[in-house]
Amino acid sequence: MTLLQPKTTDQGNEKHLPVVVRTAKDQIKVTVGSVLHPMLPEHFIQWVFISQEGHYQIKTFAPGDVPEALFHVLPEKNILVYEFCNIHGLWLTEVKK
């Protein structure tokens, strides 16, 4: 097993870095990339995962899906948002409360 270190900046981050928008006090929308990531069989986002002080949620994707998801969150807590690309690996965006 290999420990993955998430990227937060790198070449290609416009298609990989999770973009988080608060849609309600207790809800966020996560889109993968400021430029929407391709979702081809050979290159796609496998999942988006959020971690919030002991609470975890995941949304998985398949080729052809739109790489975005809605999550219910605790309003006053920091949020770690991870995504995994089958080619470019693990990426992280941290949202401060």
Secondary structure, 3 states (H helix, E strand, C coil): CCCCCCECCCCCHHHHCEEEEEEECCEEEEEECCCCCCCECCECEEEEEEEECCEEEEEECCCCCCCEEEEECCCCCCEEEEEEECCCEEEEEEECC
